[in-house]
Each structure stands twice: as C-alpha cells, then as structure tokens.
Amino acid sequence: MEAIKLEIVQDYINQFANQPVYVHLETTNGAYASHFNANAYNVGAYIRNARLTYSQGKIVEHEGSYRVGLKHEIGWIYAEGLTDFEFNENNQLLIAGHDKEGRLMVALQISPEPFSY
C-alpha cells in the first residue's frame, strides 16, 4: 500500500460508480485498546461482500487523513481515518487507515467481484 493520493483514489472511486460492486468495510481497535489500556473501550464493525450500486463517491481530506463516502439508493456508506491505498491486479480498490504503529484501524474496499474469504 502507499499513501493516499487524493486525485488517483478519486479516479478509482469514479470508475466503479453506477455499476454493481461489492464492498468490504471494517473498523477495529480490537485488542490494541484493552491490551495497552485496561480502561479503553473496544469497538469494531465488519461487513464483507455487501453488494450495492453507488451513484456518487467522494474522497476528502479530513484532519490529517481522508474520508470516503459512497452515496447509494437509500443512503451513504462512509469511512474516515483512511491513510493508504492500493489498486490490485483483481481490479479491487483497497483503502485502509493505519495508526502510527502501522496497525489497521479501518478498511474500505471496493471490487467488481465478491471478495474471497
């Protein structure tokens, strides 16, 4: 993965608009929080292979990282705290947010085909 380049990621997001895609969205602080701070509260969310068609996608800079929003028929999907991206050989856009130690905190992925398990 490499640091997000806003214009490049926006072009990839636009490439998938108005066609059915599969989305993976994950947030976690997992064991990181409680392992280092007994008072920390663990939170997380995970959805894989949600099939949708979004009409608009947008990436914006937000407080030193990035936010991506996908507008679909009945609402929005968004992820923030994103820092890195990759467009791979399977035509998948992988966007992630890592903390200062390189640990995954958030992931948003878009693919024309379901993600494998």
N, CA, C and O atoms as a GROMACS GRO file, in nm:
protein
  468
    1MET      N    1   0.084  -0.118   0.000
    1MET     CA    2   0.000   0.000   0.000
    1MET      C    3   0.088   0.124   0.000
    1MET      O    4   0.204   0.121   0.044
    2GLU      N    5   0.033   0.231  -0.050
    2GLU     CA    6   0.104   0.358  -0.049
    2GLU      C    7   0.014   0.468   0.006
    2GLU      O    8  -0.107   0.451   0.014
    3ALA      N    9   0.075   0.578   0.044
    3ALA     CA   10  -0.001   0.690   0.097
    3ALA      C   11  -0.106   0.736  -0.004
    3ALA      O   12  -0.081   0.737  -0.124
    4ILE      N   13  -0.222   0.773   0.046
    4ILE     CA   14  -0.331   0.816  -0.041
    4ILE      C   15  -0.290   0.938  -0.122
    4ILE      O   16  -0.234   1.035  -0.069
    5LYS      N   17  -0.318   0.931  -0.250
    5LYS     CA   18  -0.307   1.044  -0.341
    5LYS      C   19  -0.450   1.074  -0.384
    5LYS      O   20  -0.510   0.998  -0.461
    6LEU      N   21  -0.503   1.183  -0.335
    6LEU     CA   22  -0.645   1.213  -0.347
    6LEU      C   23  -0.697   1.198  -0.489
    6LEU      O   24  -0.798   1.132  -0.510
    7GLU      N   25  -0.631   1.259  -0.586
    7GLU     CA   26  -0.681   1.256  -0.724
    7GLU      C   27  -0.684   1.115  -0.781
    7GLU      O   28  -0.777   1.079  -0.853
    8ILE      N   29  -0.583   1.036  -0.749
    8ILE     CA   30  -0.576   0.898  -0.801
    8ILE      C   31  -0.688   0.813  -0.740
    8ILE      O   32  -0.757   0.740  -0.812
    9VAL      N   33  -0.705   0.823  -0.609
    9VAL     CA   34  -0.810   0.745  -0.544
    9VAL      C   35  -0.948   0.790  -0.592
    9VAL      O   36  -1.036   0.706  -0.612
   10GLN      N   37  -0.967   0.920  -0.611
   10GLN     CA   38  -1.096   0.969  -0.663
   10GLN      C   39  -1.125   0.910  -0.801
   10GLN      O   40  -1.239   0.874  -0.830
   11ASP      N   41  -1.023   0.900  -0.886
   11ASP     CA   42  -1.042   0.840  -1.018
   11ASP      C   43  -1.086   0.694  -1.007
   11ASP      O   44  -1.174   0.650  -1.082
   12TYR      N   45  -1.026   0.619  -0.915
   12TYR     CA   46  -1.066   0.479  -0.896
   12TYR      C   47  -1.209   0.470  -0.844
   12TYR      O   48  -1.287   0.386  -0.889
   13ILE      N   49  -1.244   0.557  -0.750
   13ILE     CA   50  -1.381   0.557  -0.696
   13ILE      C   51  -1.480   0.586  -0.809
   13ILE      O   52  -1.583   0.519  -0.819
   14ASN      N   53  -1.450   0.684  -0.892
   14ASN     CA   54  -1.537   0.718  -1.005
   14ASN      C   55  -1.554   0.602  -1.101
   14ASN      O   56  -1.661   0.583  -1.158
   15GLN      N   57  -1.449   0.524  -1.119
   15GLN     CA   58  -1.450   0.411  -1.212
   15GLN      C   59  -1.559   0.310  -1.175
   15GLN      O   60  -1.614   0.244  -1.263
   16PHE      N   61  -1.589   0.296  -1.047
   16PHE     CA   62  -1.687   0.198  -1.001
   16PHE      C   63  -1.829   0.251  -0.990
   16PHE      O   64  -1.922   0.174  -0.965
   17ALA      N   65  -1.849   0.381  -1.008
   17ALA     CA   66  -1.981   0.441  -0.989
   17ALA      C   67  -2.081   0.387  -1.091
   17ALA      O   68  -2.045   0.356  -1.205
   18ASN      N   69  -2.206   0.378  -1.050
   18ASN     CA   70  -2.319   0.339  -1.134
   18ASN      C   71  -2.310   0.198  -1.190
   18ASN      O   72  -2.362   0.170  -1.298
   19GLN      N   73  -2.245   0.110  -1.117
   19GLN     CA   74  -2.242  -0.031  -1.152
   19GLN      C   75  -2.240  -0.113  -1.024
   19GLN      O   76  -2.190  -0.066  -0.921
   20PRO      N   77  -2.293  -0.234  -1.027
   20PRO     CA   78  -2.292  -0.316  -0.905
   20PRO      C   79  -2.149  -0.348  -0.863
   20PRO      O   80  -2.066  -0.390  -0.945
   21VAL      N   81  -2.121  -0.329  -0.735
   21VAL     CA   82  -1.990  -0.362  -0.679
   21VAL      C   83  -2.010  -0.431  -0.544
   21VAL      O   84  -2.121  -0.433  -0.490
   22TYR      N   85  -1.903  -0.486  -0.493
   22TYR     CA   86  -1.901  -0.548  -0.361
   22TYR      C   87  -1.814  -0.462  -0.271
   22TYR      O   88  -1.706  -0.417  -0.310
   23VAL      N   89  -1.864  -0.440  -0.149
   23VAL     CA   90  -1.794  -0.352  -0.056
   23VAL      C   91  -1.757  -0.430   0.069
   23VAL      O   92  -1.836  -0.509   0.121
   24HIS      N   93  -1.636  -0.406   0.115
   24HIS     CA   94  -1.590  -0.455   0.245
   24HIS      C   95  -1.562  -0.332   0.329
   24HIS      O   96  -1.490  -0.242   0.285
   25LEU      N   97  -1.618  -0.326   0.448
   25LEU     CA   98  -1.595  -0.215   0.540
   25LEU      C   99  -1.568  -0.274   0.677
   25LEU      O  100  -1.644  -0.356   0.728
   26GLU      N  101  -1.458  -0.231   0.736
   26GLU     CA  102  -1.417  -0.286   0.865
   26GLU      C  103  -1.355  -0.175   0.949
   26GLU      O  104  -1.274  -0.096   0.899
   27THR      N  105  -1.394  -0.169   1.073
   27THR     CA  106  -1.327  -0.081   1.169
   27THR      C  107  -1.289  -0.165   1.290
   27THR      O  108  -1.359  -0.259   1.326
   28THR      N  109  -1.179  -0.129   1.351
   28THR     CA  110  -1.139  -0.204   1.470
   28THR      C  111  -1.035  -0.126   1.549
   28THR      O  112  -0.951  -0.057   1.492
   29ASN      N  113  -1.042  -0.139   1.675
   29ASN     CA  114  -0.928  -0.108   1.760
   29ASN      C  115  -0.893  -0.234   1.836
   29ASN      O  116  -0.794  -0.239   1.909
   30GLY      N  117  -0.977  -0.335   1.820
   30GLY     CA  118  -0.954  -0.470   1.868
   30GLY      C  119  -0.879  -0.478   1.999
   30GLY      O  120  -0.906  -0.404   2.094
   31ALA      N  121  -0.785  -0.569   2.003
   31ALA     CA  122  -0.706  -0.591   2.123
   31ALA      C  123  -0.611  -0.476   2.151
   31ALA      O  124  -0.557  -0.465   2.261
   32TYR      N  125  -0.591  -0.388   2.053
   32TYR     CA  126  -0.499  -0.276   2.074
   32TYR      C  127  -0.542  -0.193   2.194
   32TYR      O  128  -0.458  -0.150   2.274
   33ALA      N  129  -0.671  -0.170   2.207
   33ALA     CA  130  -0.721  -0.080   2.311
   33ALA      C  131  -0.704  -0.142   2.450
   33ALA      O  132  -0.640  -0.082   2.536
   34SER      N  133  -0.761  -0.257   2.472
   34SER     CA  134  -0.760  -0.314   2.606
   34SER      C  135  -0.623  -0.371   2.643
   34SER      O  136  -0.590  -0.377   2.761
   35HIS      N  137  -0.546  -0.411   2.545
   35HIS     CA  138  -0.414  -0.469   2.573
   35HIS      C  139  -0.322  -0.365   2.637
   35HIS      O  140  -0.243  -0.398   2.726
   36PHE      N  141  -0.332  -0.240   2.591
   36PHE     CA  142  -0.242  -0.136   2.640
   36PHE      C  143  -0.309  -0.045   2.742
   36PHE      O  144  -0.240   0.029   2.813
   37ASN      N  145  -0.439  -0.048   2.752
   37ASN     CA  146  -0.510   0.041   2.842
   37ASN      C  147  -0.636  -0.030   2.890
   37ASN      O  148  -0.733  -0.043   2.816
   38ALA      N  149  -0.634  -0.076   3.013
   38ALA     CA  150  -0.746  -0.153   3.067
   38ALA      C  151  -0.876  -0.073   3.070
   38ALA      O  152  -0.984  -0.131   3.076
   39ASN      N  153  -0.867   0.061   3.066
   39ASN     CA  154  -0.986   0.145   3.068
   39ASN      C  155  -1.041   0.173   2.928
   39ASN      O  156  -1.148   0.233   2.914
   40ALA      N  157  -0.970   0.130   2.825
   40ALA     CA  158  -1.014   0.156   2.688
   40ALA      C  159  -1.136   0.070   2.655
   40ALA      O  160  -1.156  -0.037   2.712
   41TYR      N  161  -1.216   0.119   2.563
   41TYR     CA  162  -1.338   0.052   2.522
   41TYR      C  163  -1.319  -0.002   2.381
   41TYR      O  164  -1.290   0.073   2.288
   42ASN      N  165  -1.334  -0.133   2.366
   42ASN     CA  166  -1.317  -0.195   2.234
   42ASN      C  167  -1.440  -0.173   2.148
   42ASN      O  168  -1.553  -0.192   2.194
   43VAL      N  169  -1.419  -0.132   2.023
   43VAL     CA  170  -1.528  -0.118   1.927
   43VAL      C  171  -1.483  -0.174   1.793
   43VAL      O  172  -1.363  -0.184   1.766
   44GLY      N  173  -1.578  -0.210   1.711
   44GLY     CA  174  -1.545  -0.256   1.577
   44GLY      C  175  -1.671  -0.278   1.497
   44GLY      O  176  -1.780  -0.293   1.552
   45ALA      N  177  -1.655  -0.280   1.366
   45ALA     CA  178  -1.765  -0.312   1.275
   45ALA      C  179  -1.706  -0.387   1.157
   45ALA      O  180  -1.591  -0.365   1.119
   46TYR      N  181  -1.784  -0.476   1.100
   46TYR     CA  182  -1.734  -0.560   0.990
   46TYR      C  183  -1.850  -0.595   0.898
   46TYR      O  184  -1.953  -0.645   0.942
   47ILE      N  185  -1.831  -0.569   0.770
   47ILE     CA  186  -1.926  -0.612   0.669
   47ILE      C  187  -1.845  -0.651   0.546
   47ILE      O  188  -1.754  -0.578   0.505
   48ARG      N  189  -1.876  -0.764   0.487
   48ARG     CA  190  -1.799  -0.812   0.372
   48ARG      C  191  -1.895  -0.855   0.263
   48ARG      O  192  -1.996  -0.920   0.288
   49ASN      N  193  -1.862  -0.817   0.141
   49ASN     CA  194  -1.938  -0.854   0.022
   49ASN      C  195  -2.081  -0.801   0.023
   49ASN      O  196  -2.174  -0.869  -0.020
   50ALA      N  197  -2.097  -0.679   0.072
   50ALA     CA  198  -2.225  -0.610   0.057
   50ALA      C  199  -2.233  -0.562  -0.087
   50ALA      O  200  -2.147  -0.487  -0.133
   51ARG      N  201  -2.335  -0.606  -0.157
   51ARG     CA  202  -2.348  -0.570  -0.298
   51ARG      C  203  -2.434  -0.445  -0.310
   51ARG      O  204  -2.544  -0.440  -0.257
   52LEU      N  205  -2.382  -0.344  -0.380
   52LEU     CA  206  -2.456  -0.222  -0.399
   52LEU      C  207  -2.408  -0.149  -0.523
   52LEU      O  208  -2.303  -0.180  -0.579
   53THR      N  209  -2.487  -0.054  -0.563
   53THR     CA  210  -2.451   0.037  -0.671
   53THR      C  211  -2.454   0.176  -0.614
   53THR      O  212  -2.557   0.221  -0.564
   54TYR      N  213  -2.341   0.246  -0.622
   54TYR     CA  214  -2.341   0.384  -0.572
   54TYR      C  215  -2.339   0.480  -0.690
   54TYR      O  216  -2.275   0.457  -0.792
   55SER      N  217  -2.411   0.590  -0.671
   55SER     CA  218  -2.423   0.690  -0.777
   55SER      C  219  -2.314   0.795  -0.769
   55SER      O  220  -2.281   0.860  -0.868
   56GLN      N  221  -2.258   0.811  -0.650
   56GLN     CA  222  -2.154   0.911  -0.630
   56GLN      C  223  -2.059   0.861  -0.523
   56GLN      O  224  -2.100   0.804  -0.423
   57GLY      N  225  -1.932   0.883  -0.546
   57GLY     CA  226  -1.830   0.852  -0.447
   57GLY      C  227  -1.737   0.971  -0.435
   57GLY      O  228  -1.705   1.036  -0.535
   58LYS      N  229  -1.693   0.999  -0.314
   58LYS     CA  230  -1.612   1.118  -0.292
   58LYS      C  231  -1.508   1.090  -0.185
   58LYS      O  232  -1.538   1.030  -0.082
   59ILE      N  233  -1.385   1.136  -0.210
   59ILE     CA  234  -1.280   1.132  -0.108
   59ILE      C  235  -1.242   1.276  -0.074
   59ILE      O  236  -1.225   1.359  -0.163
   60VAL      N  237  -1.230   1.303   0.055
   60VAL     CA  238  -1.190   1.436   0.101
   60VAL      C  239  -1.088   1.421   0.213
   60VAL      O  240  -1.088   1.322   0.287
   61GLU      N  241  -1.002   1.520   0.223
   61GLU     CA  242  -0.907   1.521   0.334
   61GLU      C  243  -0.981   1.565   0.459
   61GLU      O  244  -1.066   1.654   0.456
   62HIS      N  245  -0.948   1.499   0.571
   62HIS     CA  246  -1.018   1.528   0.696
   62HIS      C  247  -0.922   1.510   0.813
   62HIS      O  248  -0.888   1.397   0.848
   63GLU      N  249  -0.880   1.620   0.872
   63GLU     CA  250  -0.796   1.618   0.992
   63GLU      C  251  -0.673   1.530   0.978
   63GLU      O  252  -0.645   1.449   1.066
   64GLY      N  253  -0.600   1.545   0.869
   64GLY     CA  254  -0.474   1.473   0.850
   64GLY      C  255  -0.486   1.336   0.789
   64GLY      O  256  -0.385   1.271   0.762
   65SER      N  257  -0.608   1.289   0.768
   65SER     CA  258  -0.629   1.163   0.698
   65SER      C  259  -0.740   1.188   0.595
   65SER      O  260  -0.764   1.304   0.558
   66TYR      N  261  -0.806   1.084   0.549
   66TYR     CA  262  -0.907   1.100   0.444
   66TYR      C  263  -1.037   1.032   0.483
   66TYR      O  264  -1.040   0.940   0.564
   67ARG      N  265  -1.145   1.082   0.422
   67ARG     CA  266  -1.278   1.024   0.438
   67ARG      C  267  -1.330   0.990   0.299
   67ARG      O  268  -1.316   1.070   0.206
   68VAL      N  269  -1.389   0.872   0.285
   68VAL     CA  270  -1.453   0.833   0.159
   68VAL      C  271  -1.600   0.807   0.187
   68VAL      O  272  -1.635   0.736   0.282
   69GLY      N  273  -1.685   0.865   0.104
   69GLY     CA  274  -1.829   0.842   0.113
   69GLY      C  275  -1.881   0.788  -0.018
   69GLY      O  276  -1.840   0.832  -0.125
   70LEU      N  277  -1.973   0.692  -0.009
   70LEU     CA  278  -2.036   0.633  -0.127
   70LEU      C  279  -2.187   0.653  -0.113
   70LEU      O  280  -2.249   0.598  -0.022
   71LYS      N  281  -2.246   0.731  -0.203
   71LYS     CA  282  -2.390   0.758  -0.200
   71LYS      C  283  -2.461   0.651  -0.282
   71LYS      O  284  -2.434   0.633  -0.400
   72HIS      N  285  -2.553   0.580  -0.217
   72HIS     CA  286  -2.630   0.478  -0.288
   72HIS      C  287  -2.778   0.511  -0.277
   72HIS      O  288  -2.816   0.615  -0.224
   73GLU      N  289  -2.861   0.422  -0.326
   73GLU     CA  290  -3.004   0.449  -0.343
   73GLU      C  291  -3.074   0.496  -0.216
   73GLU      O  292  -3.161   0.583  -0.223
   74ILE      N  293  -3.039   0.442  -0.101
   74ILE     CA  294  -3.113   0.476   0.020
   74ILE      C  295  -3.027   0.541   0.129
   74ILE      O  296  -3.071   0.554   0.243
   75GLY      N  297  -2.906   0.582   0.095
   75GLY     CA  298  -2.824   0.646   0.197
   75GLY      C  299  -2.677   0.654   0.158
   75GLY      O  300  -2.643   0.661   0.040
   76TRP      N  301  -2.593   0.653   0.258
   76TRP     CA  302  -2.449   0.667   0.240
   76TRP      C  303  -2.374   0.558   0.316
   76TRP      O  304  -2.420   0.510   0.419
   77ILE      N  305  -2.260   0.522   0.263
   77ILE     CA  306  -2.160   0.443   0.335
   77ILE      C  307  -2.036   0.531   0.341
   77ILE      O  308  -1.998   0.590   0.239
   78TYR      N  309  -1.974   0.542   0.457
   78TYR     CA  310  -1.851   0.619   0.460
   78TYR      C  311  -1.753   0.560   0.560
   78TYR      O  312  -1.790   0.490   0.655
   79ALA      N  313  -1.628   0.591   0.536
   79ALA     CA  314  -1.519   0.552   0.626
   79ALA      C  315  -1.426   0.672   0.639
   79ALA      O  316  -1.401   0.743   0.542
   80GLU      N  317  -1.376   0.694   0.760
   80GLU     CA  318  -1.280   0.802   0.778
   80GLU      C  319  -1.159   0.751   0.854
   80GLU      O  320  -1.161   0.642   0.912
   81GLY      N  321  -1.054   0.831   0.852
   81GLY     CA  322  -0.928   0.789   0.912
   81GLY      C  323  -0.842   0.710   0.815
   81GLY      O  324  -0.749   0.640   0.856
   82LEU      N  325  -0.873   0.720   0.687
   82LEU     CA  326  -0.801   0.644   0.583
   82LEU      C  327  -0.668   0.710   0.552
   82LEU      O  328  -0.658   0.833   0.547
   83THR      N  329  -0.565   0.629   0.530
   83THR     CA  330  -0.430   0.680   0.507
   83THR      C  331  -0.361   0.622   0.386
   83THR      O  332  -0.274   0.687   0.328
   84ASP      N  333  -0.396   0.500   0.345
   84ASP     CA  334  -0.322   0.428   0.242
   84ASP      C  335  -0.417   0.362   0.142
   84ASP      O  336  -0.534   0.338   0.172
   85PHE      N  337  -0.364   0.333   0.023
   85PHE     CA  338  -0.448   0.267  -0.078
   85PHE      C  339  -0.363   0.178  -0.167
   85PHE      O  340  -0.240   0.186  -0.171
   86GLU      N  341  -0.435   0.093  -0.238
   86GLU     CA  342  -0.375   0.005  -0.340
   86GLU      C  343  -0.485  -0.030  -0.439
   86GLU      O  344  -0.600  -0.053  -0.400
   87PHE      N  345  -0.450  -0.034  -0.566
   87PHE     CA  346  -0.539  -0.086  -0.669
   87PHE      C  347  -0.470  -0.210  -0.722
   87PHE      O  348  -0.363  -0.200  -0.782
   88ASN      N  349  -0.530  -0.327  -0.700
   88ASN     CA  350  -0.456  -0.450  -0.728
   88ASN      C  351  -0.491  -0.513  -0.863
   88ASN      O  352  -0.573  -0.461  -0.939
   89GLU      N  353  -0.428  -0.625  -0.891
   89GLU     CA  354  -0.443  -0.693  -1.019
   89GLU      C  355  -0.583  -0.753  -1.038
   89GLU      O  356  -0.618  -0.792  -1.149
   90ASN      N  357  -0.663  -0.759  -0.932
   90ASN     CA  358  -0.800  -0.809  -0.941
   90ASN      C  359  -0.902  -0.697  -0.961
   90ASN      O  360  -1.022  -0.718  -0.945
   91ASN      N  361  -0.852  -0.578  -0.997
   91ASN     CA  362  -0.938  -0.462  -1.020
   91ASN      C  363  -1.012  -0.421  -0.893
   91ASN      O  364  -1.127  -0.378  -0.900
   92GLN      N  365  -0.946  -0.435  -0.779
   92GLN     CA  366  -1.004  -0.401  -0.650
   92GLN      C  367  -0.935  -0.278  -0.593
   92GLN      O  368  -0.812  -0.266  -0.597
   93LEU      N  369  -1.014  -0.186  -0.541
   93LEU     CA  370  -0.961  -0.069  -0.472
   93LEU      C  371  -0.961  -0.099  -0.323
   93LEU      O  372  -1.067  -0.121  -0.263
   94LEU      N  373  -0.844  -0.101  -0.264
   94LEU     CA  374  -0.827  -0.129  -0.122
   94LEU      C  375  -0.779  -0.001  -0.056
   94LEU      O  376  -0.675   0.053  -0.093
   95ILE      N  377  -0.854   0.048   0.042
   95ILE     CA  378  -0.819   0.171   0.113
   95ILE      C  379  -0.818   0.137   0.261
   95ILE      O  380  -0.909   0.070   0.311
   96ALA      N  381  -0.716   0.182   0.332
   96ALA     CA  382  -0.704   0.148   0.474
   96ALA      C  383  -0.655   0.268   0.553
   96ALA      O  384  -0.595   0.361   0.500
   97GLY      N  385  -0.683   0.263   0.681
   97GLY     CA  386  -0.629   0.360   0.774
   97GLY      C  387  -0.548   0.287   0.879
   97GLY      O  388  -0.597   0.196   0.945
   98HIS      N  389  -0.424   0.328   0.893
   98HIS     CA  390  -0.333   0.267   0.990
   98HIS      C  391  -0.295   0.369   1.096
   98HIS      O  392  -0.286   0.488   1.068
   99ASP      N  393  -0.273   0.321   1.218
   99ASP     CA  394  -0.228   0.413   1.322
   99ASP      C  395  -0.077   0.434   1.310
   99ASP      O  396  -0.014   0.382   1.218
  100LYS      N  397  -0.020   0.510   1.402
  100LYS     CA  398   0.123   0.544   1.394
  100LYS      C  399   0.214   0.423   1.405
  100LYS      O  400   0.330   0.428   1.363
  101GLU      N  401   0.163   0.314   1.462
  101GLU     CA  402   0.241   0.191   1.473
  101GLU      C  403   0.217   0.098   1.354
  101GLU      O  404   0.271  -0.013   1.350
  102GLY      N  405   0.135   0.141   1.258
  102GLY     CA  406   0.109   0.061   1.139
  102GLY      C  407  -0.003  -0.040   1.154
  102GLY      O  408  -0.021  -0.124   1.066
  103ARG      N  409  -0.077  -0.032   1.262
  103ARG     CA  410  -0.186  -0.127   1.284
  103ARG      C  411  -0.311  -0.081   1.209
  103ARG      O  412  -0.340   0.038   1.202
  104LEU      N  413  -0.384  -0.177   1.154
  104LEU     CA  414  -0.507  -0.148   1.081
  104LEU      C  415  -0.614  -0.097   1.176
  104LEU      O  416  -0.642  -0.159   1.279
  105MET      N  417  -0.674   0.017   1.141
  105MET     CA  418  -0.783   0.073   1.221
  105MET      C  419  -0.914   0.076   1.142
  105MET      O  420  -1.022   0.063   1.199
  106VAL      N  421  -0.904   0.094   1.009
  106VAL     CA  422  -1.024   0.099   0.925
  106VAL      C  423  -0.987   0.052   0.785
  106VAL      O  424  -0.876   0.078   0.738
  107ALA      N  425  -1.079  -0.015   0.719
  107ALA     CA  426  -1.059  -0.058   0.581
  107ALA      C  427  -1.189  -0.040   0.503
  107ALA      O  428  -1.297  -0.070   0.552
  108LEU      N  429  -1.175   0.010   0.382
  108LEU     CA  430  -1.286   0.021   0.287
  108LEU      C  431  -1.234  -0.034   0.155
  108LEU      O  432  -1.135   0.015   0.102
  109GLN      N  433  -1.301  -0.135   0.104
  109GLN     CA  434  -1.257  -0.198  -0.020
  109GLN      C  435  -1.374  -0.209  -0.116
  109GLN      O  436  -1.487  -0.235  -0.075
  110ILE      N  437  -1.345  -0.189  -0.244
  110ILE     CA  438  -1.448  -0.194  -0.348
  110ILE      C  439  -1.400  -0.287  -0.459
  110ILE      O  440  -1.285  -0.279  -0.503
  111SER      N  441  -1.488  -0.375  -0.504
  111SER     CA  442  -1.450  -0.474  -0.603
  111SER      C  443  -1.566  -0.504  -0.697
  111SER      O  444  -1.682  -0.504  -0.654
  112PRO      N  445  -1.537  -0.530  -0.825
  112PRO     CA  446  -1.645  -0.570  -0.916
  112PRO      C  447  -1.691  -0.715  -0.893
  112PRO      O  448  -1.799  -0.754  -0.938
  113GLU      N  449  -1.611  -0.793  -0.824
  113GLU     CA  450  -1.641  -0.934  -0.791
  113GLU      C  451  -1.638  -0.951  -0.641
  113GLU      O  452  -1.571  -0.874  -0.572
  114PRO      N  453  -1.707  -1.051  -0.586
  114PRO     CA  454  -1.702  -1.073  -0.442
  114PRO      C  455  -1.558  -1.094  -0.394
  114PRO      O  456  -1.475  -1.150  -0.466
  115PHE      N  457  -1.530  -1.050  -0.273
  115PHE     CA  458  -1.400  -1.075  -0.212
  115PHE      C  459  -1.395  -1.220  -0.166
  115PHE      O  460  -1.495  -1.273  -0.117
  116SER      N  461  -1.281  -1.282  -0.181
  116SER     CA  462  -1.265  -1.420  -0.133
  116SER      C  463  -1.244  -1.418   0.018
  116SER      O  464  -1.207  -1.315   0.076
  117TYR      N  465  -1.268  -1.530   0.080
  117TYR     CA  466  -1.256  -1.536   0.225
  117TYR      C  467  -1.124  -1.587   0.269
  117TYR      O  468  -1.098  -1.598   0.389
   0.00000   0.00000   0.00000
